[in-house]
Protein backbone atom coordinates (compact mmCIF):
# COMPACT_ATOMS: atom_id res chain seq x y z
CA UNK A 1 0.00 0.00 0.00
CA UNK A 2 1.34 3.42 -0.99
CA UNK A 3 1.79 6.11 1.67
CA UNK A 4 3.16 9.66 1.83
CA UNK A 5 6.48 8.13 2.87
CA UNK A 6 6.94 6.54 -0.58
CA UNK A 7 7.40 9.91 -2.30
CA UNK A 8 10.26 12.34 -2.80
CA UNK A 9 9.94 16.06 -3.51
CA UNK A 10 12.36 18.86 -4.36
CA UNK A 11 12.73 21.59 -1.74
CA UNK A 12 12.70 25.30 -2.62
CA UNK A 13 16.50 25.12 -2.25
CA UNK A 14 16.65 22.39 -4.93
CA UNK A 15 17.39 19.40 -2.66
CA UNK A 16 15.62 16.09 -3.26
CA UNK A 17 13.89 15.19 0.00
CA UNK A 18 12.41 11.77 0.77
CA UNK A 19 9.07 12.31 2.48
CA UNK A 20 9.88 9.21 4.54
CA UNK A 21 11.71 11.75 6.75
CA UNK A 22 8.24 12.55 8.09
CA UNK A 23 7.34 8.98 9.08
CA UNK A 24 5.72 8.98 12.51
CA UNK A 25 4.59 12.61 12.15
CA UNK A 26 1.22 14.09 11.28
CA UNK A 27 1.60 16.00 8.00
CA UNK A 28 -0.50 18.78 6.51
CA UNK A 29 0.17 19.02 2.76
CA UNK A 30 -1.00 22.25 1.08
CA UNK A 31 -0.78 23.65 -2.45
CA UNK A 32 0.10 27.32 -2.06
CA UNK A 33 0.28 30.52 -4.10
CA UNK A 34 1.62 34.00 -3.41
CA UNK A 35 -0.97 36.05 -5.31
CA UNK A 36 -4.22 34.37 -4.26
CA UNK A 37 -7.15 35.54 -2.14
CA UNK A 38 -6.25 32.67 0.22
CA UNK A 39 -2.56 33.69 0.48
CA UNK A 40 -3.07 35.11 4.00
CA UNK A 41 -3.58 31.47 5.08
CA UNK A 42 0.23 31.28 5.13
CA UNK A 43 0.00 33.05 8.51
CA UNK A 44 -2.39 30.41 9.87
CA UNK A 45 -0.29 27.56 8.48
CA UNK A 46 2.79 29.04 10.15
CA UNK A 47 0.82 29.32 13.40
CA UNK A 48 -0.17 25.63 13.21
CA UNK A 49 3.48 24.71 12.54
CA UNK A 50 4.75 26.78 15.47
CA UNK A 51 2.05 25.47 17.82
CA UNK A 52 2.33 21.77 17.00
CA UNK A 53 5.77 21.06 15.52
CA UNK A 54 7.17 19.96 18.89
CA UNK A 55 4.27 17.51 19.21
CA UNK A 56 4.85 15.97 15.77
CA UNK A 57 3.05 18.08 13.14
CA UNK A 58 4.76 19.06 9.90
CA UNK A 59 3.27 21.51 7.39
CA UNK A 60 4.49 21.04 3.80
CA UNK A 61 3.87 23.82 1.28
CA UNK A 62 3.84 23.09 -2.44
CA UNK A 63 3.62 26.24 -4.59
CA UNK A 64 1.49 25.78 -7.69
CA UNK A 65 0.88 28.09 -10.65
CA UNK A 66 -2.04 26.15 -12.17
CA UNK A 67 -4.84 28.36 -10.81
CA UNK A 68 -5.06 31.83 -12.33
CA UNK A 69 -1.23 31.96 -12.66
CA UNK A 70 -1.15 33.06 -9.00
CA UNK A 71 2.34 31.67 -8.33
CA UNK A 72 4.44 33.17 -11.15
CA UNK A 73 7.70 33.55 -9.21
CA UNK A 74 10.88 31.50 -9.13
CA UNK A 75 11.64 29.25 -6.16
CA UNK A 76 13.91 31.98 -4.77
CA UNK A 77 11.17 34.64 -5.12
CA UNK A 78 8.59 32.34 -3.52
CA UNK A 79 10.86 31.64 -0.55
CA UNK A 80 11.59 35.34 -0.10
CA UNK A 81 7.90 36.28 -0.34
CA UNK A 82 6.83 33.65 2.22
CA UNK A 83 9.59 34.56 4.64
CA UNK A 84 9.24 38.35 4.42
CA UNK A 85 5.44 38.55 4.36
CA UNK A 86 4.40 35.64 6.57
CA UNK A 87 7.51 34.49 8.44
CA UNK A 88 7.10 31.02 6.94
CA UNK A 89 9.54 28.57 8.48
CA UNK A 90 7.77 25.29 7.67
CA UNK A 91 9.18 23.20 4.79
CA UNK A 92 8.42 24.60 1.35
CA UNK A 93 8.97 22.74 -1.88
CA UNK A 94 9.64 23.64 -5.50
CA UNK A 95 6.69 24.62 -7.67
CA UNK A 96 4.60 21.66 -8.81
CA UNK A 97 1.55 20.88 -10.90
CA UNK A 98 -1.20 19.27 -8.83
CA UNK A 99 -3.49 18.34 -11.74
CA UNK A 100 -3.05 16.99 -15.24
CA UNK A 101 -0.46 14.81 -16.94
CA UNK A 102 2.45 16.76 -15.44
CA UNK A 103 1.15 16.52 -11.86
CA UNK A 104 3.72 15.63 -9.20
CA UNK A 105 3.23 11.95 -8.28
CA UNK A 106 2.52 12.91 -4.65
CA UNK A 107 -0.42 15.04 -5.74
CA UNK A 108 -1.75 12.37 -8.10
CA UNK A 109 -1.73 9.97 -5.14
CA UNK A 110 -3.32 12.50 -2.73
CA UNK A 111 -6.14 13.17 -5.22
CA UNK A 112 -6.75 9.43 -5.67
CA UNK A 113 -6.80 8.86 -1.91
CA UNK A 114 -9.35 11.58 -1.16
CA UNK A 115 -11.40 12.95 -4.02
CA UNK A 116 -13.22 16.24 -3.83
CA UNK A 117 -16.87 17.16 -4.25
CA UNK A 118 -16.66 17.11 -8.06
CA UNK A 119 -14.12 14.35 -8.68
CA UNK A 120 -10.53 14.19 -7.57
CA UNK A 121 -9.06 17.27 -9.30
CA UNK A 122 -7.69 20.02 -7.08
CA UNK A 123 -9.99 23.01 -7.66
CA UNK A 124 -7.87 25.87 -6.30
CA UNK A 125 -4.88 26.96 -4.22
CA UNK A 126 -4.71 26.09 -0.51
CA UNK A 127 -6.39 22.69 -0.79
CA UNK A 128 -5.20 20.78 2.29
CA UNK A 129 -4.58 17.10 2.97
CA UNK A 130 -4.13 15.90 6.55
CA UNK A 131 -1.96 12.79 6.67
CA UNK A 132 -1.61 10.54 9.72
CA UNK A 133 1.57 9.27 11.35
CA UNK A 134 1.25 6.11 9.22
CA UNK A 135 1.46 8.16 6.00
CA UNK A 136 -2.18 7.57 5.04
CA UNK A 137 -4.53 10.42 4.15
CA UNK A 138 -7.02 11.20 6.90
CA UNK A 139 -8.97 13.98 5.21
CA UNK A 140 -9.01 16.50 2.38
CA UNK A 141 -10.03 20.10 3.06
CA UNK A 142 -11.20 22.79 0.65
CA UNK A 143 -9.30 26.07 0.24
CA UNK A 144 -12.05 27.82 2.23
CA UNK A 145 -11.20 25.73 5.32
CA UNK A 146 -8.88 27.92 7.36
CA UNK A 147 -5.84 26.49 9.13
CA UNK A 148 -7.43 27.38 12.50
CA UNK A 149 -10.41 25.15 11.64
CA UNK A 150 -8.06 22.14 11.52
CA UNK A 151 -6.86 22.27 15.13
CA UNK A 152 -9.28 19.67 16.55
CA UNK A 153 -8.48 17.25 13.73
CA UNK A 154 -4.74 17.83 14.15
CA UNK A 155 -5.01 17.26 17.93
CA UNK A 156 -6.85 13.99 17.28
CA UNK A 157 -4.27 12.81 14.73
CA UNK A 158 -1.40 13.69 17.06
CA UNK A 159 -3.05 11.73 19.89
CA UNK A 160 -3.61 8.65 17.70
C-alpha positions as YAML, in Angstrom:
chain: A
units: angstrom
residues:
- id: 1
  name: UNK
  ca: [0.00, 0.00, 0.00]
- id: 2
  name: UNK
  ca: [1.34, 3.42, -0.99]
- id: 3
  name: UNK
  ca: [1.79, 6.11, 1.67]
- id: 4
  name: UNK
  ca: [3.16, 9.66, 1.83]
- id: 5
  name: UNK
  ca: [6.48, 8.13, 2.87]
- id: 6
  name: UNK
  ca: [6.94, 6.54, -0.58]
- id: 7
  name: UNK
  ca: [7.40, 9.91, -2.30]
- id: 8
  name: UNK
  ca: [10.26, 12.34, -2.80]
- id: 9
  name: UNK
  ca: [9.94, 16.06, -3.51]
- id: 10
  name: UNK
  ca: [12.36, 18.86, -4.36]
- id: 11
  name: UNK
  ca: [12.73, 21.59, -1.74]
- id: 12
  name: UNK
  ca: [12.70, 25.30, -2.62]
- id: 13
  name: UNK
  ca: [16.50, 25.12, -2.25]
- id: 14
  name: UNK
  ca: [16.65, 22.39, -4.93]
- id: 15
  name: UNK
  ca: [17.39, 19.40, -2.66]
- id: 16
  name: UNK
  ca: [15.62, 16.09, -3.26]
- id: 17
  name: UNK
  ca: [13.89, 15.19, 0.00]
- id: 18
  name: UNK
  ca: [12.41, 11.77, 0.77]
- id: 19
  name: UNK
  ca: [9.07, 12.31, 2.48]
- id: 20
  name: UNK
  ca: [9.88, 9.21, 4.54]
- id: 21
  name: UNK
  ca: [11.71, 11.75, 6.75]
- id: 22
  name: UNK
  ca: [8.24, 12.55, 8.09]
- id: 23
  name: UNK
  ca: [7.34, 8.98, 9.08]
- id: 24
  name: UNK
  ca: [5.72, 8.98, 12.51]
- id: 25
  name: UNK
  ca: [4.59, 12.61, 12.15]
- id: 26
  name: UNK
  ca: [1.22, 14.09, 11.28]
- id: 27
  name: UNK
  ca: [1.60, 16.00, 8.00]
- id: 28
  name: UNK
  ca: [-0.50, 18.78, 6.51]
- id: 29
  name: UNK
  ca: [0.17, 19.02, 2.76]
- id: 30
  name: UNK
  ca: [-1.00, 22.25, 1.08]
- id: 31
  name: UNK
  ca: [-0.78, 23.65, -2.45]
- id: 32
  name: UNK
  ca: [0.10, 27.32, -2.06]
- id: 33
  name: UNK
  ca: [0.28, 30.52, -4.10]
- id: 34
  name: UNK
  ca: [1.62, 34.00, -3.41]
- id: 35
  name: UNK
  ca: [-0.97, 36.05, -5.31]
- id: 36
  name: UNK
  ca: [-4.22, 34.37, -4.26]
- id: 37
  name: UNK
  ca: [-7.15, 35.54, -2.14]
- id: 38
  name: UNK
  ca: [-6.25, 32.67, 0.22]
- id: 39
  name: UNK
  ca: [-2.56, 33.69, 0.48]
- id: 40
  name: UNK
  ca: [-3.07, 35.11, 4.00]
- id: 41
  name: UNK
  ca: [-3.58, 31.47, 5.08]
- id: 42
  name: UNK
  ca: [0.23, 31.28, 5.13]
- id: 43
  name: UNK
  ca: [0.00, 33.05, 8.51]
- id: 44
  name: UNK
  ca: [-2.39, 30.41, 9.87]
- id: 45
  name: UNK
  ca: [-0.29, 27.56, 8.48]
- id: 46
  name: UNK
  ca: [2.79, 29.04, 10.15]
- id: 47
  name: UNK
  ca: [0.82, 29.32, 13.40]
- id: 48
  name: UNK
  ca: [-0.17, 25.63, 13.21]
- id: 49
  name: UNK
  ca: [3.48, 24.71, 12.54]
- id: 50
  name: UNK
  ca: [4.75, 26.78, 15.47]
- id: 51
  name: UNK
  ca: [2.05, 25.47, 17.82]
- id: 52
  name: UNK
  ca: [2.33, 21.77, 17.00]
- id: 53
  name: UNK
  ca: [5.77, 21.06, 15.52]
- id: 54
  name: UNK
  ca: [7.17, 19.96, 18.89]
- id: 55
  name: UNK
  ca: [4.27, 17.51, 19.21]
- id: 56
  name: UNK
  ca: [4.85, 15.97, 15.77]
- id: 57
  name: UNK
  ca: [3.05, 18.08, 13.14]
- id: 58
  name: UNK
  ca: [4.76, 19.06, 9.90]
- id: 59
  name: UNK
  ca: [3.27, 21.51, 7.39]
- id: 60
  name: UNK
  ca: [4.49, 21.04, 3.80]
- id: 61
  name: UNK
  ca: [3.87, 23.82, 1.28]
- id: 62
  name: UNK
  ca: [3.84, 23.09, -2.44]
- id: 63
  name: UNK
  ca: [3.62, 26.24, -4.59]
- id: 64
  name: UNK
  ca: [1.49, 25.78, -7.69]
- id: 65
  name: UNK
  ca: [0.88, 28.09, -10.65]
- id: 66
  name: UNK
  ca: [-2.04, 26.15, -12.17]
- id: 67
  name: UNK
  ca: [-4.84, 28.36, -10.81]
- id: 68
  name: UNK
  ca: [-5.06, 31.83, -12.33]
- id: 69
  name: UNK
  ca: [-1.23, 31.96, -12.66]
- id: 70
  name: UNK
  ca: [-1.15, 33.06, -9.00]
- id: 71
  name: UNK
  ca: [2.34, 31.67, -8.33]
- id: 72
  name: UNK
  ca: [4.44, 33.17, -11.15]
- id: 73
  name: UNK
  ca: [7.70, 33.55, -9.21]
- id: 74
  name: UNK
  ca: [10.88, 31.50, -9.13]
- id: 75
  name: UNK
  ca: [11.64, 29.25, -6.16]
- id: 76
  name: UNK
  ca: [13.91, 31.98, -4.77]
- id: 77
  name: UNK
  ca: [11.17, 34.64, -5.12]
- id: 78
  name: UNK
  ca: [8.59, 32.34, -3.52]
- id: 79
  name: UNK
  ca: [10.86, 31.64, -0.55]
- id: 80
  name: UNK
  ca: [11.59, 35.34, -0.10]
- id: 81
  name: UNK
  ca: [7.90, 36.28, -0.34]
- id: 82
  name: UNK
  ca: [6.83, 33.65, 2.22]
- id: 83
  name: UNK
  ca: [9.59, 34.56, 4.64]
- id: 84
  name: UNK
  ca: [9.24, 38.35, 4.42]
- id: 85
  name: UNK
  ca: [5.44, 38.55, 4.36]
- id: 86
  name: UNK
  ca: [4.40, 35.64, 6.57]
- id: 87
  name: UNK
  ca: [7.51, 34.49, 8.44]
- id: 88
  name: UNK
  ca: [7.10, 31.02, 6.94]
- id: 89
  name: UNK
  ca: [9.54, 28.57, 8.48]
- id: 90
  name: UNK
  ca: [7.77, 25.29, 7.67]
- id: 91
  name: UNK
  ca: [9.18, 23.20, 4.79]
- id: 92
  name: UNK
  ca: [8.42, 24.60, 1.35]
- id: 93
  name: UNK
  ca: [8.97, 22.74, -1.88]
- id: 94
  name: UNK
  ca: [9.64, 23.64, -5.50]
- id: 95
  name: UNK
  ca: [6.69, 24.62, -7.67]
- id: 96
  name: UNK
  ca: [4.60, 21.66, -8.81]
- id: 97
  name: UNK
  ca: [1.55, 20.88, -10.90]
- id: 98
  name: UNK
  ca: [-1.20, 19.27, -8.83]
- id: 99
  name: UNK
  ca: [-3.49, 18.34, -11.74]
- id: 100
  name: UNK
  ca: [-3.05, 16.99, -15.24]
- id: 101
  name: UNK
  ca: [-0.46, 14.81, -16.94]
- id: 102
  name: UNK
  ca: [2.45, 16.76, -15.44]
- id: 103
  name: UNK
  ca: [1.15, 16.52, -11.86]
- id: 104
  name: UNK
  ca: [3.72, 15.63, -9.20]
- id: 105
  name: UNK
  ca: [3.23, 11.95, -8.28]
- id: 106
  name: UNK
  ca: [2.52, 12.91, -4.65]
- id: 107
  name: UNK
  ca: [-0.42, 15.04, -5.74]
- id: 108
  name: UNK
  ca: [-1.75, 12.37, -8.10]
- id: 109
  name: UNK
  ca: [-1.73, 9.97, -5.14]
- id: 110
  name: UNK
  ca: [-3.32, 12.50, -2.73]
- id: 111
  name: UNK
  ca: [-6.14, 13.17, -5.22]
- id: 112
  name: UNK
  ca: [-6.75, 9.43, -5.67]
- id: 113
  name: UNK
  ca: [-6.80, 8.86, -1.91]
- id: 114
  name: UNK
  ca: [-9.35, 11.58, -1.16]
- id: 115
  name: UNK
  ca: [-11.40, 12.95, -4.02]
- id: 116
  name: UNK
  ca: [-13.22, 16.24, -3.83]
- id: 117
  name: UNK
  ca: [-16.87, 17.16, -4.25]
- id: 118
  name: UNK
  ca: [-16.66, 17.11, -8.06]
- id: 119
  name: UNK
  ca: [-14.12, 14.35, -8.68]
- id: 120
  name: UNK
  ca: [-10.53, 14.19, -7.57]
- id: 121
  name: UNK
  ca: [-9.06, 17.27, -9.30]
- id: 122
  name: UNK
  ca: [-7.69, 20.02, -7.08]
- id: 123
  name: UNK
  ca: [-9.99, 23.01, -7.66]
- id: 124
  name: UNK
  ca: [-7.87, 25.87, -6.30]
- id: 125
  name: UNK
  ca: [-4.88, 26.96, -4.22]
- id: 126
  name: UNK
  ca: [-4.71, 26.09, -0.51]
- id: 127
  name: UNK
  ca: [-6.39, 22.69, -0.79]
- id: 128
  name: UNK
  ca: [-5.20, 20.78, 2.29]
- id: 129
  name: UNK
  ca: [-4.58, 17.10, 2.97]
- id: 130
  name: UNK
  ca: [-4.13, 15.90, 6.55]
- id: 131
  name: UNK
  ca: [-1.96, 12.79, 6.67]
- id: 132
  name: UNK
  ca: [-1.61, 10.54, 9.72]
- id: 133
  name: UNK
  ca: [1.57, 9.27, 11.35]
- id: 134
  name: UNK
  ca: [1.25, 6.11, 9.22]
- id: 135
  name: UNK
  ca: [1.46, 8.16, 6.00]
- id: 136
  name: UNK
  ca: [-2.18, 7.57, 5.04]
- id: 137
  name: UNK
  ca: [-4.53, 10.42, 4.15]
- id: 138
  name: UNK
  ca: [-7.02, 11.20, 6.90]
- id: 139
  name: UNK
  ca: [-8.97, 13.98, 5.21]
- id: 140
  name: UNK
  ca: [-9.01, 16.50, 2.38]
- id: 141
  name: UNK
  ca: [-10.03, 20.10, 3.06]
- id: 142
  name: UNK
  ca: [-11.20, 22.79, 0.65]
- id: 143
  name: UNK
  ca: [-9.30, 26.07, 0.24]
- id: 144
  name: UNK
  ca: [-12.05, 27.82, 2.23]
- id: 145
  name: UNK
  ca: [-11.20, 25.73, 5.32]
- id: 146
  name: UNK
  ca: [-8.88, 27.92, 7.36]
- id: 147
  name: UNK
  ca: [-5.84, 26.49, 9.13]
- id: 148
  name: UNK
  ca: [-7.43, 27.38, 12.50]
- id: 149
  name: UNK
  ca: [-10.41, 25.15, 11.64]
- id: 150
  name: UNK
  ca: [-8.06, 22.14, 11.52]
- id: 151
  name: UNK
  ca: [-6.86, 22.27, 15.13]
- id: 152
  name: UNK
  ca: [-9.28, 19.67, 16.55]
- id: 153
  name: UNK
  ca: [-8.48, 17.25, 13.73]
- id: 154
  name: UNK
  ca: [-4.74, 17.83, 14.15]
- id: 155
  name: UNK
  ca: [-5.01, 17.26, 17.93]
- id: 156
  name: UNK
  ca: [-6.85, 13.99, 17.28]
- id: 157
  name: UNK
  ca: [-4.27, 12.81, 14.73]
- id: 158
  name: UNK
  ca: [-1.40, 13.69, 17.06]
- id: 159
  name: UNK
  ca: [-3.05, 11.73, 19.89]
- id: 160
  name: UNK
  ca: [-3.61, 8.65, 17.70]
...
